[in-house]
Amino acid sequence: MQLHALRLSGFRNYTRAHIEPSPRVNILLGENAQGKTNLLEAIYYLSAFRPLRPVREADLIQWGAQEMRLTAQYETDGLTDELQIRLHAQGKRVITLNEQPVARPSALVGRLSVVCFTANDLTLIRGEPADRRRFLDTEISLLSPRYAHAVAHYRRALEQRNNLLRAYLEGAASLESLPEWNAQLVKYGARLFQARRQFLERLNTLAETTHRALTRRAESLQLQYQPGLPVRAPLPEKEEDWADALMSALHQSAGEELRRATTLYGPHRDDFQILVQGYEARLFASQGQQRTCALSLRLSEVALVESIRHAPPIVLLDDVFSDLDPARRQSLVAYLTPRTQTFITCTDLSAFDEATLRDAAQFEVREGTVSRHA
């Protein structure tokens, strides 16, 4: 996977910009609040079709502009495609691939394969279970349209089931339709359980290797799936086994659910633990260790995507060197340089050695303009 060209128009603080990046390391250099992260967000949006940060899509359009336009020329499997997204101020979005309108944008999610690290990824370590579930849903959906479909249907079934339980508690509904919503919840919930288990198992193996490389074999990393079910290890192996376990949990908790008017078991209660040297990183790791853990999770996705797509994804690293000591910075650059096309934002070049700077493309970002250093 390689991005050959990126064009922006009316996007964030860019009136117009065009860059042709290096196939290896690309350094986006500039002071804070100049537009470095916005360039990464443009690439991410072309991959995921949603903003990198928690904002409305309309906020991506430059103030006063009628529309924003993003165009990427990229190569995958030896073929070059051009993907364009136009978003109008009125909310209409038009997506074209090689100048042909795209009827089902969901089919293109992840076609431009990207792995992105931002400072917000520390919430994977420090944050709530909902932050880690969001990570699972986002990353697995980029790899599997089937999973994205299951997420949408599970959320709908969960919402309708909870509405029914509340209405029953208030005396405004009967439980006649509860078996139907139970069936929907179990069908799609089992699919989520199974996909999350498989994803975390594969990610755990890769994260362990990645973390040892970043810490020069000084630390170990382990991921442990904690499904929102009263099950013991070993976890169910098949989707139908997950379905049986969830249905059993719903039956056993039926009385308590009616009293509390909420669904007590299911993927919406999932979490996973991140352990460093056998200890929970959220409680015992230093700030630098926590950032390295978050990096290891993201970078292990590079190998995972490569194993599935048979090509490494594009890597976006935003403010990645904060809280990392010089040794970890050097290990990170050495890990990425030979394998991926990488975009790194920074305010100075002190973290890079001479060899990296000599081979990297450097772009200066200033007040919504970007220019390449000779």
C-alpha positions as CSV (number, residue, x, y, z in Angstrom):
1,M,0.0,0.0,0.0
2,Q,1.4,3.3,-1.0
3,L,0.0,6.8,-1.2
4,H,1.4,8.6,-4.3
5,A,-0.5,11.9,-4.1
6,L,-2.9,13.7,-1.7
7,R,-4.9,16.8,-2.7
8,L,-7.0,18.9,-0.3
9,S,-9.5,21.6,-1.0
10,G,-11.5,23.4,1.7
11,F,-10.5,20.9,4.3
12,R,-10.0,22.1,7.9
13,N,-7.5,25.0,7.7
14,Y,-6.4,24.1,4.1
15,T,-7.8,26.2,1.3
16,R,-5.8,24.1,-1.1
17,A,-2.8,21.8,-0.8
18,H,-1.1,19.0,-2.8
19,I,1.7,16.7,-1.6
20,E,3.5,13.8,-3.2
21,P,5.0,11.8,-0.3
22,S,8.0,9.5,-0.1
23,P,7.3,5.8,-0.1
24,R,9.0,5.5,3.2
25,V,9.2,8.2,6.0
26,N,7.5,11.5,5.7
27,I,8.1,14.1,8.4
28,L,5.5,16.9,8.8
29,L,7.3,19.6,10.6
30,G,5.7,22.7,12.2
31,E,4.6,24.5,15.3
32,N,1.5,23.5,17.1
33,A,-1.9,24.4,15.6
34,Q,-0.6,24.8,12.0
35,G,-2.4,21.9,10.4
36,K,-0.1,18.9,10.7
37,T,-2.7,16.7,12.3
38,N,-5.2,17.8,9.7
39,L,-3.1,16.3,7.0
40,L,-3.2,13.0,8.9
41,E,-6.9,13.3,9.3
42,A,-7.4,13.8,5.6
43,I,-5.6,10.5,4.9
44,Y,-7.5,8.7,7.7
45,Y,-10.9,10.0,6.4
46,L,-10.1,8.6,3.0
47,S,-9.7,5.3,4.6
48,A,-12.4,5.1,7.3
49,F,-14.9,7.6,5.8
50,R,-15.3,9.2,9.3
51,P,-13.4,11.9,11.1
52,L,-10.3,11.0,13.1
53,R,-11.4,13.1,16.0
54,P,-14.9,13.2,17.7
55,V,-16.4,16.0,15.6
56,R,-19.3,16.4,13.2
57,E,-18.4,15.8,9.5
58,A,-19.5,19.4,8.8
59,D,-16.6,20.5,11.0
60,L,-14.2,19.2,8.4
61,I,-15.2,21.9,5.9
62,Q,-13.1,25.0,6.1
63,W,-14.9,28.0,7.6
64,G,-16.8,29.9,4.9
65,A,-16.3,27.2,2.2
66,Q,-19.2,25.5,0.5
67,E,-17.6,22.1,0.3
68,M,-14.4,20.2,1.1
69,R,-12.7,17.8,-1.3
70,L,-10.1,15.1,-0.7
71,T,-8.4,13.2,-3.4
72,A,-5.9,10.3,-3.0
73,Q,-3.9,8.5,-5.7
74,Y,-2.7,5.3,-4.2
75,E,-1.3,1.9,-5.3
76,T,-2.3,-1.5,-4.0
77,D,-1.7,-4.9,-5.5
78,G,0.2,-3.2,-8.3
79,L,-2.8,-1.2,-9.4
80,T,-3.2,2.6,-9.0
81,D,-6.6,4.0,-8.0
82,E,-7.9,7.5,-7.4
83,L,-10.4,7.9,-4.5
84,Q,-12.2,11.2,-4.0
85,I,-14.6,12.4,-1.3
86,R,-16.6,15.6,-1.7
87,L,-18.6,16.8,1.3
88,H,-21.0,19.7,0.9
89,A,-21.9,22.2,3.6
90,Q,-25.5,21.0,3.3
91,G,-24.3,17.5,4.4
92,K,-24.3,15.7,1.0
93,R,-21.3,13.4,0.5
94,V,-20.2,12.2,-2.9
95,I,-17.6,9.4,-3.2
96,T,-15.9,8.4,-6.5
97,L,-13.4,5.7,-7.3
98,N,-11.5,6.3,-10.6
99,E,-14.1,9.0,-11.4
100,Q,-17.0,6.5,-11.0
101,P,-19.7,7.2,-8.3
102,V,-19.7,4.7,-5.4
103,A,-23.1,3.4,-4.5
104,R,-22.1,1.6,-1.4
105,P,-19.3,3.5,0.4
106,S,-19.2,0.8,3.2
107,A,-17.7,-1.6,0.6
108,L,-14.7,0.8,0.3
109,V,-14.0,1.3,4.0
110,G,-10.3,0.3,4.6
111,R,-9.5,0.0,0.9
112,L,-6.9,2.7,1.5
113,S,-5.4,0.8,4.4
114,V,-4.3,3.0,7.3
115,V,-3.1,2.5,10.9
116,C,-3.2,5.7,12.9
117,F,-1.7,6.6,16.3
118,T,-2.7,9.8,18.1
119,A,-2.3,11.1,21.7
120,N,-5.9,10.0,22.3
121,D,-4.8,6.4,22.0
122,L,-3.6,6.6,25.6
123,T,-7.3,6.2,26.5
124,L,-6.8,2.5,25.5
125,I,-4.5,2.2,28.5
126,R,-6.0,4.8,30.9
127,G,-9.6,5.0,29.8
128,E,-12.8,3.2,30.4
129,P,-14.0,-0.2,28.9
130,A,-16.0,1.8,26.4
131,D,-12.8,3.2,24.9
132,R,-11.4,-0.2,24.4
133,R,-14.6,-1.5,22.9
134,R,-14.6,1.4,20.5
135,F,-11.0,0.5,19.5
136,L,-12.1,-3.1,18.8
137,D,-15.2,-2.0,16.7
138,T,-13.2,0.5,14.7
139,E,-10.3,-1.6,13.8
140,I,-12.1,-4.9,13.2
141,S,-14.7,-3.0,11.0
142,L,-11.9,-1.7,8.8
143,L,-10.9,-5.3,8.2
144,S,-14.3,-7.0,8.0
145,P,-17.5,-5.5,6.5
146,R,-19.4,-8.5,8.0
147,Y,-18.3,-7.3,11.5
148,A,-19.4,-3.7,10.8
149,H,-22.8,-5.1,9.7
150,A,-23.1,-7.1,13.0
151,V,-22.1,-4.1,15.1
152,A,-24.9,-2.0,13.6
153,H,-27.5,-4.7,14.0
154,Y,-26.4,-5.5,17.6
155,R,-26.7,-1.9,18.6
156,R,-30.2,-1.7,17.2
157,A,-31.3,-4.9,19.0
158,L,-29.7,-3.7,22.3
159,E,-31.5,-0.4,22.1
160,Q,-34.8,-1.9,21.3
161,R,-34.5,-4.5,24.0
162,N,-33.6,-1.9,26.6
163,N,-36.5,0.3,25.5
164,L,-38.8,-2.7,25.9
165,L,-37.5,-3.5,29.4
166,R,-37.9,0.1,30.5
167,A,-41.4,0.3,29.1
168,Y,-42.4,-2.9,30.9
169,L,-41.0,-1.6,34.2
170,E,-43.2,1.5,33.7
171,G,-46.2,-0.6,32.9
172,A,-46.4,0.7,29.3
173,A,-45.7,-2.6,27.4
174,S,-45.8,-6.3,27.6
175,L,-42.9,-8.7,27.0
176,E,-44.5,-10.3,24.0
177,S,-41.7,-9.2,21.7
178,L,-38.8,-10.0,24.1
179,P,-38.0,-13.4,22.5
180,E,-37.6,-11.7,19.1
181,W,-35.1,-9.2,20.5
182,N,-33.3,-11.9,22.4
183,A,-32.8,-13.8,19.2
184,Q,-31.4,-10.7,17.4
185,L,-29.2,-9.9,20.3
186,V,-27.8,-13.4,20.5
187,K,-27.3,-13.8,16.7
188,Y,-25.2,-10.6,16.3
189,G,-23.7,-10.7,19.8
190,A,-22.2,-14.1,19.2
191,R,-20.6,-12.8,16.0
192,L,-19.1,-9.9,17.9
193,F,-17.8,-12.1,20.7
194,Q,-16.1,-14.5,18.2
195,A,-14.6,-11.8,16.1
196,R,-13.2,-9.9,19.1
197,R,-11.7,-13.0,20.6
198,Q,-10.0,-13.9,17.3
199,F,-8.8,-10.4,16.8
200,L,-7.3,-10.0,20.3
201,E,-5.7,-13.4,20.1
202,R,-3.9,-12.5,16.9
203,L,-3.1,-9.0,18.1
204,N,-1.7,-10.4,21.4
205,T,0.9,-12.5,19.6
206,L,2.0,-9.6,17.4
207,A,1.9,-7.0,20.2
208,E,4.2,-9.1,22.3
209,T,6.8,-9.2,19.5
210,T,6.3,-5.5,18.7
211,H,6.6,-4.4,22.4
212,R,9.8,-6.3,22.9
213,A,11.3,-4.7,19.8
214,L,10.3,-1.2,21.0
215,T,11.7,-1.8,24.5
216,R,14.7,-3.7,23.3
217,R,13.4,-6.9,24.9
218,A,13.2,-5.2,28.4
219,E,9.4,-5.6,28.8
220,S,6.6,-8.0,27.9
221,L,3.1,-7.1,26.9
222,Q,-0.1,-9.3,27.1
223,L,-3.7,-8.7,26.1
224,Q,-6.5,-10.6,27.9
225,Y,-10.0,-10.6,26.5
226,Q,-12.7,-10.1,29.1
227,P,-16.1,-10.9,27.5
228,G,-19.3,-9.5,28.9
229,L,-20.5,-12.9,30.0
230,P,-20.2,-15.1,33.1
231,V,-17.9,-17.6,31.4
232,R,-14.6,-19.2,32.5
233,A,-11.5,-20.0,30.6
234,P,-11.2,-21.6,28.1
235,L,-13.4,-19.2,26.2
236,P,-15.9,-20.6,23.6
237,E,-14.3,-21.6,20.4
238,K,-17.2,-21.3,17.9
239,E,-19.8,-18.7,17.2
240,E,-22.6,-21.1,18.1
241,D,-21.0,-21.7,21.5
242,W,-21.0,-18.0,22.1
243,A,-24.6,-17.8,21.1
244,D,-25.5,-20.6,23.6
245,A,-23.5,-18.8,26.4
246,L,-25.2,-15.5,25.8
247,M,-28.7,-17.0,25.6
248,S,-28.1,-18.9,28.9
249,A,-26.9,-15.6,30.5
250,L,-30.0,-13.8,29.4
251,H,-32.3,-16.4,30.8
252,Q,-30.4,-16.6,34.1
253,S,-30.4,-12.8,34.6
254,A,-34.0,-12.3,33.4
255,G,-35.4,-11.3,36.8
256,E,-32.6,-8.9,37.6
257,E,-32.9,-7.3,34.1
258,L,-36.6,-6.7,34.6
259,R,-35.9,-5.0,37.9
260,R,-33.1,-2.8,36.5
261,A,-34.6,-2.4,33.0
262,T,-31.4,-3.0,31.2
263,T,-29.4,-5.7,29.4
264,L,-26.8,-7.1,31.8
265,Y,-24.8,-9.3,29.5
266,G,-23.4,-9.0,26.0
267,P,-20.6,-7.5,23.9
268,H,-21.6,-4.1,25.2
269,R,-20.0,-5.2,28.5
270,D,-16.8,-6.4,27.0
271,D,-13.3,-5.2,28.0
272,F,-9.7,-6.4,27.6
273,Q,-6.8,-6.0,30.0
274,I,-3.3,-4.7,28.9
275,L,-0.6,-6.2,31.1
276,V,3.1,-5.1,31.2
277,Q,5.4,-7.6,32.9
278,G,2.3,-9.3,34.2
279,Y,0.9,-6.1,35.8
280,E,-2.1,-4.0,34.7
281,A,-0.6,-1.1,32.7
282,R,-3.5,1.2,33.6
283,L,-2.5,1.0,37.3
284,F,1.2,0.3,37.4
285,A,2.9,1.5,34.2
286,S,4.7,4.8,33.9
287,Q,3.5,7.4,31.5
288,G,6.3,6.5,29.0
289,Q,5.4,2.8,29.4
290,Q,1.7,3.5,28.8
291,R,2.5,5.4,25.6
292,T,4.7,2.5,24.5
293,C,1.9,0.1,25.2
294,A,-0.5,2.1,23.1
295,L,2.1,2.3,20.3
296,S,2.7,-1.5,20.5
297,L,-1.1,-2.0,20.0
298,R,-1.2,0.2,17.0
299,L,2.0,-1.1,15.4
300,S,1.0,-4.7,15.9
301,E,-2.0,-3.8,13.7
302,V,0.5,-3.1,10.9
303,A,1.6,-6.8,10.9
304,L,-2.0,-8.0,11.3
305,V,-3.2,-5.9,8.4
306,E,-0.2,-7.1,6.3
307,S,-1.0,-10.7,7.0
308,I,-4.7,-10.2,5.9
309,R,-4.2,-7.8,3.0
310,H,-0.7,-9.1,2.0
311,A,0.6,-5.6,2.0
312,P,1.6,-3.3,4.9
313,P,-0.8,-0.4,5.6
314,I,0.1,3.3,5.7
315,V,1.1,4.4,9.2
316,L,0.1,7.8,10.6
317,L,1.9,8.9,13.8
318,D,0.7,12.1,15.5
319,D,2.8,13.6,18.3
320,V,4.3,10.1,18.8
321,F,7.5,11.1,20.5
322,S,5.9,12.7,23.6
323,D,6.9,10.9,26.8
324,L,9.2,8.5,25.0
325,D,12.9,8.4,26.0
326,P,15.6,8.6,23.3
327,A,16.1,4.8,23.2
328,R,12.4,4.1,22.6
329,R,12.2,6.8,19.9
330,Q,15.1,5.3,18.0
331,S,13.6,1.8,18.3
332,L,10.3,3.1,17.0
333,V,11.9,4.7,13.9
334,A,14.0,1.6,13.3
335,Y,11.0,-0.6,13.5
336,L,9.0,1.4,11.0
337,T,11.5,2.6,8.4
338,P,12.1,-0.5,6.4
339,R,8.5,-1.7,6.2
340,T,5.9,1.0,5.8
341,Q,5.0,4.3,4.3
342,T,4.9,6.5,7.4
343,F,3.8,10.0,8.2
344,I,5.1,11.5,11.4
345,T,4.1,14.9,12.8
346,C,6.6,16.8,15.0
347,T,7.7,20.3,16.1
348,D,11.4,19.6,15.8
349,L,13.8,17.1,14.3
350,S,15.8,16.2,17.4
351,A,14.3,12.7,17.7
352,F,15.6,11.6,14.3
353,D,19.1,10.4,13.5
354,E,21.0,11.6,10.5
355,A,20.4,8.5,8.5
356,T,16.6,8.8,8.9
357,L,16.6,12.5,8.0
358,R,18.7,11.9,5.0
359,D,16.3,9.3,3.6
360,A,13.0,11.0,4.7
361,A,10.9,13.5,2.9
362,Q,10.4,16.6,5.0
363,F,7.4,18.9,4.7
364,E,7.0,22.2,6.4
365,V,3.5,22.9,7.6
366,R,2.6,26.6,8.4
367,E,-0.8,28.2,8.7
368,G,-2.6,25.7,6.4
369,T,0.1,25.5,3.8
370,V,2.5,22.7,3.2
371,S,5.8,22.7,1.3
372,R,8.5,20.1,0.7
373,H,12.0,20.8,1.7
374,A,14.5,20.3,-1.1
